[in-house]
Amino acid sequence: MNKKFKSGFCAIIGMPNVGKSTLLNTIAGQKIAIISDKPQTTRNKILAVYSTENEQIMFTDTPGIHNPHNKLGEYMVRMANESMRDTDVVLFVVDASKGIRDKEREIAENIDKLGIPCILLINKVDLVKKENLLPMIADFSSMNDFEAIIPISAKENDGVENLIETITEYLEEGPMFYDEDTVTDQPEKAIAAEIIREKMLWLLDKEVPHGIAIEITKMREKGKITEINATICCERKSHKGIIIGKNGDMLKKIGTMARADIEKMLDKKVYLELWVKVKTDWRNSDFLIKNFGFKDDDLA
C-alpha cells in the first residue's frame, strides 16, 4: 500500500537571535535567510520548502518577537504573530544558553490560546551541559501542552531529522504546493539585498545596521556575468559616512563579502555596485517601509 502524501505549513517563531534563520537554512540545505548576532535581523516572512516523496513542508522564518520601537518594529512583530494563525504546526524556538526569559513565557501562553499543534525546539544545546536542560524542559512543560519538546543544534544539524519526522505526524494528507525542486519563494533579487544587509550587520556596530534598507535598482544578465546595482539607504548623514568608511574602505569590504555570497547563490560571476543614500527616519514612514518591500496590507 502506498504511503499517503502529506503537506502543510509550519511557522518558526521565537525571540530574536535564538537561531530561527539558521534552522531555516539547515532545513533548506542552502542560505536563504541571513544570520547575525544582532536583534531583528529577519524583517519579513521567508519561506523554505522541504520536499520528499512522502511530504512537503513549507517553513516560514519570521521576525523575532520583541517590544517594537518604531513602525518597522510593529510590522515585524505583527508578521510574526499573524504567521501563527495561518499555519498547521508552530515551531517555538528558544536558546538553551539564555535560559527562560519572561517574553518566552508570554509567547508560550499566547500559543496555547491558538489551539494549534506546537513543538518546542530548545536550540543551541551544543552550548550547554545536558543536566541543565532538564529543569528548562520541565519549566516549559508547565507553561504549554507542547506536542513535543526537541533539543536541537540547528548550526550543527543535530536533531533536525527528528524534528522533520515529528512535524510530519501532525500534517494532514494534502497536495504538493510547489515543484519538488523549489527551495524558497524568495526572488533572487530579494535574497541578494538581504545578503548585502547581512554583511553590514556583521561589519558595522551599534544602531547603524538597524537603520538601513537595501534596494536593488538593477539586476541583469550580461554574458556570463550578473550585474547588480544596489542602493543602501540609511537614516542619518553620520551613518552614511560610517558605511562608506575612510577612502571608501568599508563600502568596498561590504561589497566584496556580499558579492562572494551572491556568486554562490547564483553560481556565476557577479559585478556588484553599491551606492549610499540618506532617507531620514524611514523606519517610521509607511510609504518607505512599503517601498523597501515590506508587504503588509495593514500598513496604511
Secondary structure as UniProt FT lines:
FT   STRAND          6..13
FT   TURN            16..17
FT   HELIX           20..28
FT   TURN            39..40
FT   STRAND          46..51
FT   STRAND          55..61
FT   HELIX           71..85
FT   STRAND          89..95
FT   HELIX           96..98
FT   HELIX           102..114
FT   STRAND          118..123
FT   HELIX           125..127
FT   HELIX           130..132
FT   HELIX           133..143
FT   STRAND          148..151
FT   TURN            154..157
FT   HELIX           160..169
FT   STRAND          172..173
FT   TURN            180..181
FT   HELIX           188..203
FT   TURN            206..207
FT   HELIX           208..211
FT   STRAND          213..222
FT   TURN            223..224
FT   STRAND          225..234
FT   HELIX           237..244
FT   HELIX           246..248
FT   HELIX           249..266
FT   STRAND          269..278
FT   TURN            280..281
FT   HELIX           282..284
FT   HELIX           286..291
FT   TURN            292..293
FT   TURN            297..298
//
